[in-house]
Structure formats: structure tokens, C-alpha cells
């Protein structure tokens, strides 16, 4: 008698090459990965990354982007160079942002793929460069 075992699994960090496309939501935070661009919110701040976010075999990432710390209640349009860093297993993601000109840091926050962001008082926008 032959026994056939079929293993069902989701990709682990070593199977990923980039942060998966989709909506990543958490408490007072969100990440929208659209393939060639990424938009993030941590509280009343927001930022953008051009291109996909590559991950190493352990699921870690560290990429350059731009970040606006004064997005709400009045967006003054001042953006800072920033590093977006963290890790993912393809289902959950830890994200932090550090401004490279001032050293100011945001996060870390934990996000889940497929979950809508649960923002407190700040509005959320879903596209890079969006006004909210």
C-alpha cells in the first residue's frame, strides 16, 4: 500500500523575492503595495517608495523612499528622504521608517496582508503621492 502525502503551505520568507502585492493593514497603519510603487501610513504620516520592495532570504528589507511627517491635519507638503525597513513572512509584515535627514523614526508597526488599515483620527490614502 502506497501512502501519498501532499503538503499545503504558504510561501515562507525564503520563497519571497519582494514584499507581496496587496493591502497590508494594522492598528493605525497601512501599506499599499502595487507592484511598481508602495504607499505607507503610520499614524498621521505617510510615505512612498518607487518600485517593488526586495526582501532577502530571511524576509528582511531596507529601501529608500520619501516620507511626509506633517500629513495631517494640515499637509504642508514637506517630504524627507527616508529608509523603510522591516521584515515579512508573506502574511505579516513589520514596518519602521527612519528619516535620513533628521533621524526621526516611526514604528515599528505590525501589518497583515489582506487586512484593511484601522486608522484612528487620521485619514488614509491608497496611492503614492496622494493628497491625504
C-alpha angles and dihedrals in degrees: 000000000000122000118210119199121192117191119207114200143157120234115277125212092273089058094055126088097174138015104277119256116254146070115312114194137186142148108312091342142086141177124198113197112192103171101254097034139030130205123195138189127191107177111309093343129089141190147175139223122197112225133004119317109244119214130204122233090276092052096253124142139185118177139162123248144139125272134196114204095180100056097126144077089001116012105217091185094236112146129186132202107255146176118233110202142164140095142272140194091199094264104051128031134194113208133187131168128205123188108230095207099050105016092234111153135207125194149319094219128173118230134185126213112246095018120118114237113257103216122187114208099334123090119235129221123202104208135066113262092014119158096238 
